[in-house]
Amino acid sequence: MENNFWKLKAPMIIAFISALISSYFGYKNYRLDKEIESYKIEMEREQNRIMNELKEYELINSISLRVYQEVVKAISEENRNDSLMQEAAIVMVQTVVKDFDFSTKLLDLIRTKTNNKSVIVDVANMKEEIAKHDLEQNEIRQKGVKLQPSKNKKFNGFLLDIFFCEETAPDSKTKATALLEKLKPHCDSVRLRKLPLLTNKKIGYRIKYNQIRYNTGEVEMAQAIAEFVNSETEDVNVELRRSYTKTNSYLSLFVYN
């Protein structure tokens, strides 16, 4: 009787177990296929990102090479007295070349090869502006900011520098000046400064939108200032961006557009 039972049930049990095993491996294969598909999509995205970066890099190099050729032409023997051509080359370096070091090398090349005193003075003034900006920022980093907080100030205990970007001046300067007047009554110390066009090519700057930069522990103050600016002005919207350059009791607000 028992043998008959197993004879009758064994095929069903075996079929059931086979179905379970088949389902299990089918599910595993399904998951594996999904993971492979997801991996392929991710790899395709990464490949596209790398290709886009390479194309951008090639474009930047191509543009930089063209600017270099124009600079060489402007300071050639036949054009060394042509101040207009050299001024045009300077403008190209300022506005087109993305890299700070390459820009300054091209400007130095123009300065040393030109026969025009006005061009030499222009380049010297640009480099002096950069050096002055760097000196002020280095002092802030090294010495910090020492202020006696005022109890009656909304944004106390901080030095706030409002930078207008030279490349979008005079519009950026007008807006930054208006912000300065609005913030003065509420800050212990607030200043208006220019971010030189060439300085903005440096890694760590490259400002392309209005922003306030803050360090760890300063986010609440930065948020409060950003909310004040955004509520008090219609044409300037400020975003927050964390800075990894340590500056004590110091905030930077950049006006780009």
C-alpha positions in Angstrom: 0.0 0.0 0.0 2.8 2.4 1.0 4.8 1.4 -2.0 1.8 2.2 -4.2 1.4 5.6 -2.6 5.0 6.5 -3.4 4.7 5.1 -6.8 1.7 7.4 -7.4 3.0 10.5 -5.6 6.7 10.3 -6.4 6.3 11.8 -10.0 4.2 14.6 -8.6 6.7 15.4 -5.8 9.6 15.2 -8.2 7.7 17.5 -10.7 6.9 19.9 -7.9 10.6 20.0 -6.7 11.8 20.4 -10.2 9.4 23.3 -10.7 10.7 25.0 -7.5 14.3 24.5 -8.6 13.4 25.8 -12.0 11.6 28.9 -10.5 14.5 29.5 -8.2 17.1 29.5 -10.9 14.8 31.3 -13.2 14.4 34.1 -10.6 18.2 34.2 -10.1 18.7 34.4 -13.8 16.1 37.2 -14.0 17.9 39.1 -11.3 21.2 38.5 -13.0 19.8 39.7 -16.3 18.5 42.8 -14.6 21.8 43.5 -12.9 23.7 43.0 -16.2 21.2 45.3 -17.9 21.6 47.9 -15.2 25.4 47.6 -15.4 25.3 48.0 -19.1 23.2 51.2 -18.8 25.6 52.6 -16.2 28.6 51.8 -18.3 27.0 53.4 -21.3 26.3 56.5 -19.3 29.9 56.6 -18.0 31.2 56.1 -21.5 29.0 59.0 -22.8 30.2 61.2 -19.9 33.9 60.4 -20.7 33.3 61.0 -24.4 31.6 64.4 -23.7 34.5 65.4 -21.5 37.0 64.4 -24.1 35.1 66.4 -26.8 35.0 69.4 -24.4 38.7 69.0 -23.7 39.5 68.8 -27.4 37.3 71.9 -28.0 39.1 73.8 -25.3 42.5 72.8 -26.6 41.5 73.8 -30.1 40.2 77.2 -28.9 43.3 77.7 -26.8 45.5 76.9 -29.8 43.7 79.4 -31.9 44.1 82.1 -29.3 47.8 81.3 -29.0 48.1 81.7 -32.8 46.4 85.1 -32.6 48.7 86.2 -29.8 51.8 85.1 -31.8 50.5 87.0 -34.8 49.8 90.1 -32.7 53.4 90.2 -31.3 55.1 89.3 -34.5 57.8 91.5 -35.9 55.5 93.2 -38.3 52.7 93.8 -35.7 54.7 94.8 -32.5 53.6 98.4 -32.8 50.0 97.5 -33.5 48.4 98.3 -30.1 44.8 97.6 -31.4 45.7 94.1 -32.5 47.5 93.4 -29.2 44.5 94.8 -27.2 42.2 92.5 -29.2 44.5 89.5 -28.4 44.3 90.4 -24.7 40.5 90.5 -24.8 40.6 87.0 -26.5 42.9 85.7 -23.7 40.6 87.1 -21.0 37.3 85.9 -22.4 38.1 82.7 -24.3 40.9 80.8 -22.6 39.6 78.8 -19.7 42.9 78.0 -17.9 44.4 80.6 -15.5 48.0 79.5 -15.9 47.8 79.5 -19.7 46.1 82.9 -19.7 48.8 84.5 -17.6 51.6 83.0 -19.7 50.0 84.5 -22.9 49.6 87.9 -21.2 53.3 87.7 -20.1 54.2 86.9 -23.7 52.4 89.9 -25.0 53.9 92.2 -22.3 57.4 91.1 -23.1 57.2 91.3 -26.9 55.0 94.4 -27.5 56.5 97.8 -28.3 53.4 99.6 -26.9 53.7 101.1 -23.4 49.9 101.2 -23.0 49.7 97.4 -23.5 52.5 96.8 -21.1 50.7 98.9 -18.5 47.4 97.2 -19.1 48.9 93.7 -18.5 50.8 94.9 -15.5 47.6 96.3 -14.0 45.8 93.0 -14.5 48.5 91.1 -12.8 48.6 93.6 -10.0 44.9 93.1 -9.4 45.3 89.4 -9.2 48.2 89.7 -6.8 46.3 92.1 -4.6 43.2 89.8 -4.5 45.4 86.8 -3.6 47.2 88.7 -0.9 43.9 89.8 0.8 42.5 86.3 0.6 45.7 84.7 2.0 45.7 87.1 4.9 42.1 86.1 5.7 43.0 82.4 5.6 46.1 82.8 7.7 45.1 85.4 10.2 41.4 84.9 10.2 38.9 87.7 11.0 38.7 89.3 14.4 35.4 91.1 15.1 33.6 92.2 18.2 30.1 91.0 17.5 27.4 93.6 17.8 24.2 92.5 19.7 22.0 94.7 17.6 23.2 93.4 14.2 21.2 90.6 12.5 24.3 89.0 10.9 26.9 89.6 13.5 30.3 88.0 14.1 31.3 87.7 10.4 33.1 89.7 7.8 31.0 89.5 4.6 32.7 90.3 1.3 30.4 91.0 -1.7 32.3 90.3 -4.9 31.1 91.4 -8.3 32.5 89.4 -11.2 34.4 91.6 -13.6 33.4 89.6 -16.6 29.7 90.5 -16.1 30.4 94.1 -15.0 29.0 96.8 -14.9 25.7 94.9 -14.3 27.1 92.7 -11.6 28.7 95.8 -9.9 25.4 97.7 -9.9 23.6 94.7 -8.3 26.4 94.1 -5.8 26.5 97.8 -4.8 22.7 97.7 -4.2 23.2 94.5 -2.0 25.9 96.3 0.0 23.5 99.1 0.9 20.8 96.7 2.0 23.2 94.5 4.1 25.2 97.3 5.7 22.7 98.0 8.6 22.6 94.3 9.4 26.3 93.3 9.3 29.2 93.9 11.6 31.5 94.3 8.6 30.6 94.1 4.9 32.7 95.2 1.9 32.3 95.5 -1.8 35.2 93.9 -3.9 35.9 93.0 -7.4 36.6 89.4 -8.5 39.1 89.9 -11.3 38.2 88.2 -14.6 41.5 86.2 -14.6 41.2 85.2 -11.0 37.8 83.6 -11.8 39.6 81.2 -14.1 41.3 79.6 -11.1 40.2 76.2 -9.8 38.2 77.0 -6.7 36.5 80.0 -8.3 35.0 79.7 -11.8 31.9 81.5 -10.6 29.0 81.2 -13.1 26.0 82.0 -10.8 25.2 84.1 -7.7 26.3 82.3 -4.6 27.4 82.6 -1.0 30.2 80.3 0.2 30.5 79.0 3.7 32.6 76.7 5.8 31.4 73.9 8.2 29.6 75.5 11.1 28.6 78.6 9.1 25.7 77.2 7.1 23.0 78.8 9.3 24.5 82.3 8.9 24.9 81.7 5.2 21.4 80.5 4.9 20.0 83.5 6.8 21.9 86.0 4.6 20.8 84.1 1.4 17.2 84.2 2.5 17.5 87.9 3.3 19.1 88.7 -0.1 16.5 86.6 -2.0 13.6 88.2 -0.2 14.9 91.8 -0.4 15.9 91.8 -4.1 14.0 90.8 -7.2 16.9 90.5 -9.6 19.5 88.7 -7.5 18.9 85.1 -6.4 21.7 83.6 -4.2 22.4 79.9 -3.8 24.5 78.2 -1.1 27.8 76.5 -1.9 30.1 75.0 0.7 33.7 76.0 0.6 36.6 73.7 1.6 39.0 76.6 2.0 39.1 77.3 5.7 38.3 80.9 6.6 37.2 81.8 10.1 34.3 84.2 10.6 34.3 85.0 6.9 31.7 84.7 4.2 31.9 85.4 0.5 28.9 86.4 -1.6 29.5 86.4 -5.4 27.3 88.4 -7.8 27.6 87.0 -11.3 24.3 87.9 -12.9 
